[in-house]
Amino acid sequence: MKSIKGSEDMFYYSKNSRNKIIHVRGCHYIKNTDKAKLGDFKTIAAAYREGYNPCHHCSNILKLYRKEKKKNR
């Protein structure tokens, strides 16, 4: 498994993708991606300014939303 060095607070994206999705470091979608094919943002605000959206699998905000939604059923 390849290790991505950087801050826990950084957000990563695949330079080869046109989907404009950002991921956190531990996301399984980017874990095995070659580091040369990854770009990063230091803040989520910078990613949003560039038109990027959070990954539905690794975003903490989306995880909390799904947890609350499940709890309210």
Phi, psi and omega per residue, in radians:
M1 nan 2.348 -3.134
K2 -1.503 2.427 -3.132
S3 -1.695 2.372 3.072
I4 -1.749 2.059 3.124
K5 -1.518 2.469 3.123
G6 2.644 3.087 -3.117
S7 -1.267 2.598 3.042
E8 -1.055 -0.468 -3.064
D9 -1.502 -0.027 -3.132
M10 -1.418 2.719 -3.142
F11 -2.109 2.397 -3.023
Y12 -2.056 2.655 3.078
Y13 -2.481 2.726 3.101
S14 -1.492 2.223 3.121
K15 -1.202 -0.313 -3.106
N16 -1.585 -0.119 -3.062
S17 -1.704 2.520 3.053
R18 -1.727 0.028 -3.045
N19 -1.374 -0.296 -3.134
K20 0.964 1.011 3.101
I21 -1.969 2.336 3.077
I22 -1.827 2.581 -3.080
H23 -2.266 2.703 2.967
V24 -1.508 2.910 -2.994
R25 -0.994 -0.668 -3.057
G26 -1.484 0.028 -3.088
C27 -1.093 2.338 -3.107
H28 -1.187 -0.304 3.118
Y29 -1.243 -0.427 -3.130
I30 -2.043 -0.082 -3.061
K31 -0.963 -0.726 -3.080
N32 -1.795 0.251 3.114
T33 -1.403 2.428 3.095
D34 -1.014 2.308 -3.095
K35 -1.016 -0.527 3.138
A36 -1.190 -0.336 -3.123
K37 -1.691 0.106 3.139
L38 -1.908 2.430 2.979
G39 -1.926 2.947 3.133
D40 -2.510 2.759 3.011
F41 -2.146 2.459 3.108
K42 -1.386 -0.462 3.126
T43 -2.319 2.699 3.097
I44 -1.231 -0.516 3.106
A45 -1.083 -0.701 3.103
A46 -1.112 -0.691 3.118
A47 -1.144 -0.748 3.122
Y48 -1.105 -0.689 3.109
R49 -1.061 -0.552 3.138
E50 -1.516 0.019 3.085
G51 1.597 0.265 -3.130
Y52 -1.530 2.628 3.098
N53 -2.128 2.705 -3.128
P54 -1.262 2.581 3.052
C55 -1.119 2.411 -3.136
H56 -1.296 -0.219 -3.097
H57 -1.737 -0.516 -3.044
C58 -2.016 -0.095 -3.118
S59 -1.253 2.160 3.124
N60 -1.096 -0.650 3.134
I61 -1.111 -0.779 3.137
L62 -1.200 -0.591 3.077
K63 -1.107 -0.761 3.115
L64 -1.112 -0.698 3.120
Y65 -1.076 -0.810 -3.140
R66 -1.123 -0.653 3.129
K67 -1.127 -0.783 3.118
E68 -1.136 -0.727 -3.129
K69 -1.095 -0.744 3.127
K70 -1.147 -0.688 -3.113
K71 -1.148 -0.582 -3.100
N72 -1.484 0.034 -3.141
R73 -1.309 nan nan
